[in-house]
Amino acid sequence: NQKEAFELIDKNIETGIHCQATGCGKSYIILYYIKTIIENYNRNSNIILFTERIDILNDMFKLKTNINEQIIKWQQMGIVDLSNTKIIDRVTYKDRKWVNEFVDTQSCLLLINRSFLTTSDYKELNNIHLVLHDECHNTPSKQCFEFLNYMKRRDVPIIGFSATPVRSNINELEKVKEIYSKNNNINLLTDYNMIYSISENLILPPEFYWYYYDDEVENSILNELLKILPQLSYKKIIIWCQTIKNTQSWKKIFETFIKENRELSDFKLYIDTSKDTNEDYDNFYESSGQTILFCATKHREGSDIPYLDCCLFADKVKKRGMIPFMQSIGRVLRKAPNKKKGIILEGIIKNNDYYKDITNKIIDYYYSMYNSCTDNETRISKLNELLDKLSFNEENNQIYMNILHNERICINVEKKYMKYIEKNIKTNIRENIKNIKQS
């Protein structure tokens, strides 16, 4: 997938999006763009690389530790030579006069997060040769769209990167098209969606487990977590909570769990919120396992935490947006030695609608993993495809979504519901098809 992108860049640099599932190596594609622009424009090259979150750039360029070491590493690997490039760091050094940092005597690369970029005087910029936008599914947000639209009007090539570039909301979709379109369609330069990337062994398949939203949610989560621990190669877990207060509360709850359960006795717990000024994230990032990080909305997109093999949604959201959900689970699908899958622990309703909730989640997963939910015709096509690709294992209480090359995505269900789900799930999918046709 990287070679395909490199060949495209060598031929022509044009505005568009690289759909790259998390873990497929988009960082090297970004660096190849930078290399090409520097070679084309030499000392006059001016590049902007911006992301929604600062963690992405911190991790990629080692801004907090040793950027020079990272530059030498890339140079020795033959990826890009940034030794004579002026790197304007507005991730760790917040100075709004960064516009004046661009010079004519050497190539310049601006590293900046979206909010700081779009609230600065970017209209004073001259001679920008390339804009790289990581996590470009944020394009429709007002300030981001205004910045990109300004650059597009100045004929600056804009390259977006996202595992989930296609939005179902028609207004958002039109804004993405306005920036990245070619012949009135989103110009996908490469398309390595999650399903394709799993089938090609670029990333690992997800496996889903469930806890119940009810009065005993804490015990429900703990019981499921203890059940899946033996399957984790590294036992490195991220837990997303609802608020900062809720995050702090969950950490305290798990401190009690650790004392009461020998399976967790060797675990170290970390917390990362805007109110916690510590090195917990860095320590968790560097850990090789038996660690848990608690956070609210942080690290759901763009973070490349190594050895992460399980994520838990403890925010109790009952109707979750599929784009942020797919971005989040992508964190645990990166390949690592001896790692076979990424495990996701999500909440579900405990009542007579259990099978409908499971069905609707499966449908949403299937749409989103293909990036295909923009029109009714495509929805119907994918639902018919899903009908053929579902299989059931009553012995193990598992539903399988079968995909290319004999790969499959496993969804675990409770034993007492298994037969009922198997009996009703395809009927429910057909009802969805019927409702779409009538809409």
Helices and strands as residue ranges (DSSP letters): H 2-11, E 16-20, H 26-41, G 42-44, E 46-51, H 54-61, H 67-76, E 86-90, G 96-101, E 108-113, H 114-118, G 122-124, E 130-134, G 136-138, H 142-153, E 158-162, H 170-180, E 181-182, E 185-186, E 188-192, H 194-199, E 206-213, H 217-228, G 229-231, E 236-240, H 244-260, G 262-264, E 268-271, H 280-286, E 291-295, E 310-313, H 322-329, G 330-332, E 342-349, H 354-370, H 376-389, E 390-393, E 398-402, G 404-406, E 408-412, H 415-438
